[in-house]
């Protein structure tokens, strides 16, 4: 709570001078309130920032969303506490101090890459207006729709590389906020102003080639319009409607706070545009600070009581702030690792223009590519499940062979004479089995089978058990590769979806997005080729194992044949996926070229129309000048005739 100075009259608020305890004296009762902190009347702007700013800023830099709201009656110092910029440096509010501190931290952090964007909106008469829209004064960027999670569709986001750029943007946005003079405040806000800062922080991850840990967060600075009583403010007409809308939206905000504090199932966020924008900023994944500005004067005791009660309810709201962290991969680094060159892909994607129609076409094509990536991920998951089933079957077979080996050992111990005979007969078979095992190990490349075949039937059973264990290990490796492929596909899917939503709003990044999508397509083509080679190796291995299994039972031959057919079928399916990917890439390039030609034709047509309009305007100006000359001549003739008469 911050108390604004009481310039005249008696005081109604008593502060002990320490802690967050306040006592409010009204005509009917005296009430005590306890808050997290109190800024007395003589507190400075620096003291307010040092208490509220650094915790929110540190969380923001760690990838945690942050919100600072200023609530209170009109004229209580909300805008001064948040947005004031001078003329003295010591009078700067929370927002400019946060901006300067943010870029100071970025300047000192040389190990991370940052991108900072800014936006600003106002809620005026239940309409959301873009304060940074270039055509704001001509009605542009007004009455924007609010989507789920408080996202404002069509909002202007501007990249800021220095604190001066962001401060100038916010100063321009602040100048577009609607203000009016009332009996209670010479410059009263007639709308709720919300200033957004969006941060993307990338940290290199040494554990993954070309990998980055990306942290994304948004900081909201909310200057709520002051609640006011119409009898005190004396507003009429348009200002009366503004006051009604302000009080109505603040009432909904109070109801939302009460519902969150009581942990109700239904939260009335949709009852107001203000609460819809603040969805997630209050009671969600966000570190939220409420600065309640109140007057200590006895003449405003009812407004101060309402402010304290609102702040008390807000203190009971629980938040679940967590870091928004994802793993990204740099395409150029990945291409280098795979031995690919991305210049041709980037050049092919750059043939299109930057028009709105082309951007929609590119976004649609990228959406199809994301759907394809999802299908590939599903196929990879199915292959992983099948590999796990084969691994379990092989493990069961190995256990069976171990049991058979134990039974054979017991039988040979009981019938030693018969074992000696079988050992002599198995000596010749031992050499053949050793040669076949070496051939299978060489074809599989990842199975190490060192069979030590000794005399006797027991050694023959142990050799077969070793072959089964090698097959189990091979199936396990195949399942691990399938899991990694599914995880890679899911990571690429999440990355493409995020970049699609980001770059659909920014036309200048269309070429880079297309290049990245082409890179993803090329990556999957390369993976398909690699998978074909791997499956061909598996097919050769399965065929080699099938030849080596001539001496096995009929059931084992059937299993080897099924494994070989499954490997060949997987190789054919992956070849079909690679062909489809190449066809899709060719169609995408053709659509981009068509869009570029259409954009060039539209540009030429617009230029011709502009020239015709300029010619018509010149003709009109000439006619207007001639008409003015004729009127002046007629006027002079009339005056002359009047003088002669």
N, C-alpha and C positions, 0 to 999 in steps of 0.2 A: 504494500500500500504506500502510495506517495501522497502526502498532504500538501495542497496548494496553500499559499499564504492567505491569511485572513486579514484583509486591509481595513475593515471597519466592523463594528458590532462585537457582540460577545462570541466567545468560542464554545463549541459544543463537543469538541473532541479533545480528550486528554491522553497524552503519551507520557509514559514513565521515564523515557529517555534511553531505555535499553530494551532489547528483545523485541518481540512482535506483538506486544499486548497493547490494546487501545480500549479506551472507555468512552462511550458515546452518551451524552446527556441530552435527553429530549424532554418535552413538557410533561409527558406521562410516565416515563421510566428512564432508568439508566442501565445500559447493557455493556457487557465486556466482550471483546473479540480478541482472538489470538491468531496471528498470521505468521508466515515464514519470515517476514521482515517488514520494517516500517522505515520510510524515508521521511524525516520531519521536514518542516517548512524551510529550514535553512540548508537542506541537503543540496549538493551540487550535481550537475549532469555527469561529471566524472565518477562520483560515488555511485550513482544509479547504474552506470555502465559496468563498473568494476564488480558490482554484485550480481548483475543479471547477464551481462554479455559474454564473458569468457566461458562459463559452463556450456552455454548453448553453442558457442562458436567451436569449442573443442569437440563436442559431439557431432556437429555438422561436418567438421573436417574428417571425422572417423566414419562417415557414411550414415549418420543418424539424422533423420529429419528434425527440424527445429521450428518452433513458432513462438513469437512474442506478441501478445495482445495487450492493447491499452484500452481499459474500460472505465467509464465514469460519466458524470453529467457534463453538459456543455460548459466550456470555460474552465474545466478543472485541470488543464495542463497536459492532456494526452498527446496532442500533436507536438507540443513543445518538447515533451520527454522523448518522443520517438524520432521526429523528422527535422527538428530545428537544425539549421546550418550556420547560424552566425548572427551578426557579423564577427563576433569574437569566437576564437577557437574553443574557449572553455564553455561556450553555450551550445556546442554541437550535441545533437541528440544521439540516441542509441543506434539508429540506422547508419549515419555517416561514420560513427566510430567502429561499428562492426565491419563496414566495407574496408576501411583503412587497415584494421587488424587482420582481416582475411587476406588481403594482398601482401601484407607484411609477412605473414606466415608462409604464403606461397613463394615469396621471393627467397626465403631462407631454406626452403625445402628443395634441394637440388636433385633428389633421388626419385621424384614423382613427376608425372605429367598432369597438368590441370586444364580444365575448360570450365569457364564461369559464364553463365548466362543470366540475364535480368529480364523481368517482365513486371507489369503493374496493371491492376484493374480497380474499378470502383463499382460498388453496388448502389445505384441511384434509382430510387422509386422502383425497387425490385427488378431492375434491369442491369445486366453486367456489361460494362463498357471497358474497352481496351484503352488505357491511358497513353500507350506508346504508339498507337496506330498513326501512321503519317497523315491520314485524312480524318483525324479525330474531330477537328473543328468543322469539317464538312459532313459530319454524320457517319464517318467510317469507323468500323470496329465497335459498333454499339449493339446492345441487346444480344450478346453472344450466348449460345447455349452452354449449360453446365452439364457435363457427363458424369459418369460414375467416378467415385473417389475424388471428387472435387476438381476434375480436369476441365478447364475452360477451352472449348473447341475454337480454333482460329486465333488464339492468343499470340501476340507478337513477342518472340524471344530474341534478344540481341546478345551476341557474344561480346564480352567486355574483357580486354586484356590489361587494363590498368584501372586503378581506383578512380582516377579522374573521369574516365569514360562512364563508369557506373554511376558516379555521383551526378554527372551531367544528365544522364538518362532519368534518374530518379527526380532530379530537380524539374525536368520537363514534364514528367508524369504528375508531380505534385502541383505544378501550375495548372494542369487540366482538371484537377479535382474541383467539384462544385462547392463554393463557399457563399455565405450570405450573412448580413448583419442582423442581429436580433437584440432585444433588450438585455439579454444575459451575456452576449458575446459579440464583439465587433466583427469577428471573422469566424463564424460558426460553420463547421463541416456539415454539409447536407447529404453526405454519402459516406459509406464505409470504404476506406482505401486500403488495398492489400498490395504489398510490394514483395515480389518473389525473387529469390536468388537460387539458381540451380547449379550444382557443382558436380563435375565428373573428375574423379581422381584415379589415375592409373599407376600401379606399382609393378615393376617387372618381377616375375616369378621365376626364380632360377631353376625350379624343379621341372618346368615344362618349356620346351623349345618354343620361343616366340610367345610365351604365355604372359598374361598380365592379370593382376588382381585389380578389378575395377570397383570403386566405391562411388555410389551415386546418392545424393541427398538434396533436399530442397529446404530452404529457409524462408519462412513467411513472417513478414512484419505487418501486423494488422492494426491500423488506426481506426478504431470503431467510432462512428459518429456518436456524439453525446446525447444521452437521454435528456429530454426537456419537457417541462410542463407548459402547455400552450398559454395558460394564464400568465406565467412569469415571462415567457419569451415574447409574447405579444405578436406572434406571427399570424399572417392572414394569406388567403389566396393560395398561390403556388407553394409558398413556404409552409402553410398549414398542412398541405398534402405531404410535403417532404417530412415534416415532423411526425405525421401519422405513420408513414412508412418506416421511419427510423425506429420509433417506439415499438412498432409491430415486429420488426425483425429482431430487435433486442429482446422482446418478450419471448420469441421463439428460441433465441439463443439461451435464455434463462431456463426454458423448459427442457432443452437438450442437456444442459448441465445437470438439472435435477434428475432427469432420467438416467444419465450416465452415473451420477453419484449413487442412485438407488439400484443400479445394475438391472434396470428393466429390460425386458426382451425387445420392446419396440422403442426406438429412438427417433423422434420426429425431425430428422434432418431435412426431409423434403418439404417442410412447411415454409421454408424461406430460402432465397438464393444465397444469402450469407452463410447459413449453416450448411448448405450443399457444398459451397466452396471450401468450407472448413472441415468437411468430412475427412477424417484421418488426422487432422491437425489437433483435434480435441478428443481425447479418449482413445486414440489409435496408436499407430506406429510413429510416434513423434515425441520429442522432448519439448514440452510446452510450458511457457512462463506467462502468467497473467499479472500485469501491472495495473492495479486498481487505483485510479486517481480520484481523490475526494477533497471536498472543501471542509475545513474545520470551523467554518462560520455557523453560528446558530440559525441564521436565516435559511440555510440549505440542509437542515438536519434530516428531513425526510429523504432527500436525494442521497445524502451520505449513508443513511441507514440502508437504503436499497442497494447501494454499491457494496457495503460491507457484507450484506446477506448474500449477494451474488458471488463475491469472492470466497465466502465461507463454503458455499456449495461447490465452487470450482476446486477448492482444496481437497474435496472428497473424491474427485474423479481420478481413477487409476489409468495410467498409460502403459503401453507395452512397447517402449522404444527399443529398436534393434538396428544393427548395421545392415545397410543394403549393399551386399558384396556379391560380385559375380566373377567368373573366370572367363577372360577373353583371350583370343589367339591372334597375333599379327599375321596377316595373310602373306606379306612379302617374306617374312622369316620362315613361314611354313612352306612357301614355294621353294625357297632356297634349300630347305631340308629335303624336300621331295625331288629336287633336281629339276624344277620347272622354271620357266621364264614367264613372268607376269606382264611384260611390256606389251605383247600382242593382245593379251586379254584386255588390258587397260585401253589400248588404242581402239579395239573393236567396240568397246562400250562407250567411248567418247564420241561416236559419230552423231549421236542425237543432240538436239538443242536443249534449251532450258525452259521451254514454254510449259504452261500449265497442263495442256493436253498430253504432251509427251511425258510429263512427270506422272500423270495418272496411269498412262500405259506402262511405264516402267514399274510403278508400284504394283500394278496388277500382275505383271510378269514375275516380279519378285515373290508375290504371294503364291503363285503357282509353284515357284521353285521351293519355297518353304514347305508347301504341301508334299512335293516330291521328296524332300529331305525327311519329312515325317514318315512317309511310306517306307523309305529305305531304313529308317530307324526301327520301324515295326518288323521289317524283314530280318534285320540283324538280331532283334530280340527273339524272333522265332527260331533263327539258326542257333542262338545261344541255348534256348530251351532244348532243342533237339540234341545239341552237343552234350548237354548235361545228362539227358536220358541215355545217350550212348555211353557216356562215362560211367553212369551207374550200372548199366548192363555189363560193361567190361569189368567193372570192379566185382560184380557178382560172379562173373566167369572166373576171375582170378581167385576169388575165395573158393570156388568149386574145385579149381585145379589144385589149390593148396590142400584141400581135404582129400582129393584123390591121391596126391603125393604122400600124405600121411598114411592113407590106407595101403598104398603100395609098399611103403617102408615096413609097415607091420606085417604085410603078407610075405615080404622077402625075408624078414627076420624069422618068421615061423617056418617057411619052406626054403631053407638055405640052398638045398641042392637045386631046386627049380630056379632059384634066382641066379645061380651060377650059369645055368644053361641059357637063361634069358640074357644074361650079361654078355655072354659070348656072341649071342645073336644080335645084340644091340651095338656091338662095337662098330660093325660096318655102318649101321644107321647113324651112329654118333658123328662120323665124319660128314655125312650128307647133311644132317641137321645143322652142324656148325657152319657149313658153307651157305646154306639157305639163310641162316640168321644174319650172317655178315652182309649178304645182298640186301636183306630187308632194312638193316640199319643204315646202309649207304643210301638207299632210295628215300627213306623218310627224313633224313638230315637232322632230326631232332630227337631220335630214339637211340639211346645208348644201351645196346644189349651185349653184355659180355658173358656169353654162356660158357660155363665150365662143365663140360660133359665128362663124367667119369663112367666107369664100368658099372653095369648093372641096370636094371629097370628103374630103380629109384632115381638115378641121375637123369634118365629119359623124362620122367614126370617132372622133375625140378626144372629141366630145360623148357618144357611147355609152360610151366607156371611163370617162368621169366618172360616168355613171349607175351603172355597175357598181361603181365604187369607193365611191359613196355607199351602195349596197346592202350592200357588204362592211362598212362602218363600222356600219351599222344592225344587221346580224347580230351583229357583235362586241359592241355595246352590249347586245343581247338576251341573249347568252351571259353577259356580266358580271352582268346583273340576275339571271339564273337561278342563277349561282354564289353571289351574295350571299344569295339566298333559301334555298339549300341550307345555307349556313353558319349563317344565322339559325335555321333549323329544328334543326340539330345542337346549337347553343348552348342553345336552349330545351329540347331533349330532355334534355341533361346536367343542366341546372338543375332540371327537374322530377323527374328520377330521384333527385338528391341530396336535394331537399326531401322527397320521399316517404319515403325511408329515415329521415330525421331526425324528421319530424313524426308518423310512425306510432307512435313511442315516447312522444310527448308529447301528451296529449289536449287540453291547454289551447291548442295552436296549430292545432287542426283548422279553426277558422273562417278564420284567415288563409290556410291552405293552400288551402281551397276557393276563397277570393277570388282567390288568385293563379292557380289553375287556370282559373277562369272568365275571368280577364283574358287568359290565354293563348288560350282558345277565342275570345274576342272579337277578340283580335289577329289570329288566323288568319282569322276572318270578315272583318275589315277588309282583310286582305291579299288575301283571295279577291275582295272587291269591287274593290279597286284593280287586281288582276290582270285582272278582267273588263273594267274600263275600258281598261287598257293594251292588252289583246288586241283590244278593239273598235277602238281607234285603229290597231293593227297591221293589223286586217282592212281598215279603210278605206284604210290606206296601200297594202296589197297590191292592193286593187281599183283604186285610183288608178294604181298602177304598171302594173297589167294594161291599163288604158285607154291609158296612155302608151306601152305596148309594142306598139301595133297595127302599127307599121311594122317591128317586129323579126321575126326568123325564127320558124318554127313551134316550134322547140325552146324558144326563150325564152318564148313564150306558154304552153307547157305547164308550164314551171317556175313562172311567175307564178301560174297557176291552182292548182298544187299548194301553193304557199306560202299562198295565200288560204284554201284548204280546211283546211290544217293550223292556221292561226290561228283559224278558226271552230271547229274541233274542240277546240282548247285552251281557248277561251272557254267552250264547253259543259261541258267536264270540270271547269273551275274553278267554274262555277255549280253543278254537282252537288255538289262538295266543300262549298261554302257552305251548300247546303240540308241536307246531312248534318250539318254542324256545328251548324246551328240546331236540327235535330231532336234531336240528342244533348244540347244544352243544356236543352231543354224536358224531356226524360226525366230528366235529372239533378235538376232542380228538383222534379219530382214524387216521385222516390225520397227526396229529402231531407225533404219534407213527410211522407211516409209513415213514415219512421224517427222523426221528431219525435213523431208521434202514438203510435207503438208505445212509445217511451220514456216518454211521459207516462202511458200505461196501466200500464206495468210499475212506474213509480214509485208510482202510486196503489195498486196491488196490494201492493207491498212495505210501504207505509205501513199498510194494513189488517192485514197479517200482523203487523207490529210491534205494533200496538195490541192484537190478540188475544193475542200472546205476553205483553205487559205485564199484561193482565187475568188470564191463567193464572198468571203469576208472583205476582200479588197474592193470588189465591185460595190458592195453595200456601203463601205466607207466613202467611196467616190460619190455615190448617189446622195448619201447623207450630207456631204460637203456642198454639193450642188443645190440641194434643197435649202440648206442654211443660207447660202449666198442669195438664192432667189427671195427668201423671206426678208433678208436684210435690205435688198434693193426695193422690195415692195414697201417696207416700212419707211425707208428714206423718201420714196415718192409720195407716200401718204403725208408725211410730215411737211414736205415741200408744198404740196397742194394746200395743206392747212394754213401754212404761213402766207401763201399767196392770197388765199381767200380772206 
